[in-house]
Amino acid sequence: MTISISGLWLPLITPFKDGVVDFPSYERLIGHYIGLGVDGLFPLGTTGESPTLDEAEIDELIDRTVAVAAGRVPVFVGVGGNATHKVERTLRRLERFAFDGIVSVCPYYNRPSQGGLIAHFQAVAAATDRDVVIYNIPYRTAVNLSNDSLLELSLVPNIVGVKDSSGSVAQSLELLQRKPKDFAVLTGEDALYFTMMANGGNGGILAASHLLTEHFVDVGRRLAANDLAGARAAWTPLASLVTLLFAEANPMPIKYCLWRQGLIASPECRLPLTKISDDLARRLDLVLLERRAA
């Protein structure tokens, strides 16, 4: 089956309560967002605080995501790291779960060369028969996967796309101009969703779309229908929200908003993340109040 890597994908938060994963809230979120029209789910990314989860929690989250999604939308799991053999070993451990693909971040901290990045992703792709989406986010990993390297990797049959958070609009626009037709470019820069989609992007993997999800969905659908004016109007209320949701470390502001809306039982994060400042909480409360009044 060919999986469509396009539209709005949600990098799911992992709710916690009293130090443990809040699975009832997690399952409720999955149903909620599928009902709002997201096109795919991405559990166990950094928005999901994956570095803080142990193997048993990871396995349970994957199992429940697949079960609740029930084939209604594709599920791509975050599986990455800066030691290639460990990523390969994790893929073997997760073989029993029926998810559709993986999102794999560029190796962080050890700053491999372009040749090392290419070899890493070739090895990761060879270790699985699932689809692979590469995640390029230099401001977290300290290494930038160049467009030349990415296009070389696009020749690997099961490397099907990229979550592009290069931090360079010029690099991203060049990638859109050069990418193969069947290679998906999904922006991971929430603030650039409208821009990238208007320039031929395939979609976005956007943490901010936990809020005002229907507006994010509408932007993408209007652009797909060549309704530029309608898409711009749908984007207008989102631009300032995106800035606010990233004013402090993700996903702390998002979790606060979901908690205030009653979608999760607690805004709790795991250390080293804590909670948002009182000032940001007041600003977010005003946004949520205005949203309810609208």
Beta strands, then each sheet from edge to edge (+ up, - down):
strand 1: 7-11
strand 2: 16-17
strand 3: 20-21
strand 4: 40-42
strand 5: 76-78
strand 6: 101-105
strand 7: 131-136
strand 8: 159-164
strand 9: 184-187
strand 10: 203-205
sheet 1: 4+ 1+ 10+ 9+ 8+ 7+ 6+ 5+
sheet 2: 2+ 3-
end
